[in-house]
């Protein structure tokens, strides 16, 4: 009987090669199920297994590997927000500089692509931080509005800003006759003075640039 070298029949090597081939096919399938298919199944469908798979979902979120069918479908807005800018004259009369219905008013949203203007960006920077928190971006944004108002010939004492948010009504409620928008939620921000030295310097610098055609 002729034996292979070292007395081996070659059976072990064949089994190992076959197992490697099986692993090469099944491993990608197992990973696909674990990382893509399992997280995409709604949690309500898991029933008694929900306590088992929930920690796995949490791990995938931490490593930014969570897959969901929502990433392939449009994500409709649930609300929209506008920043209303109002000037305060010397006699404390309000002058609306940018109202919620003004077509030039950009929405307050934090998604920026190549079609967003500087106005979009700075409006978001000024309005998204809550009124209880100090914001240098909001301070300089409103000081810039003091300069805009001066270009319009307004001599303002201060500028104020209000964030107005409209929550969209549930479509089923709208079909039943409810209004499309819920009552707006309004948040007022602290006034920024226009009659201070730094703003006077900004206004004068703006006038000098305009005089030189800049």
Secondary structure, 3 states (H helix, E strand, C coil): CCCCHHHCCCHHHHHHHHHHHHHHHHHHHHHHHHHHHHHHCCHHHCHHHHHHHHHHHHHHHHCCCCCCHHHHCCCCCCEEEEEEEEEEECCCCEEEEECCCCCCCCECCCCCCCCCCHHHHHHHHHHCCCCCCCCHHHHHHHHHHHHHHHHCCCCEEEEEEEEEEEEECCHHHHHCCCCCECCCEEEECCCEECCCHHHHHHHHHHHHHHHCCC
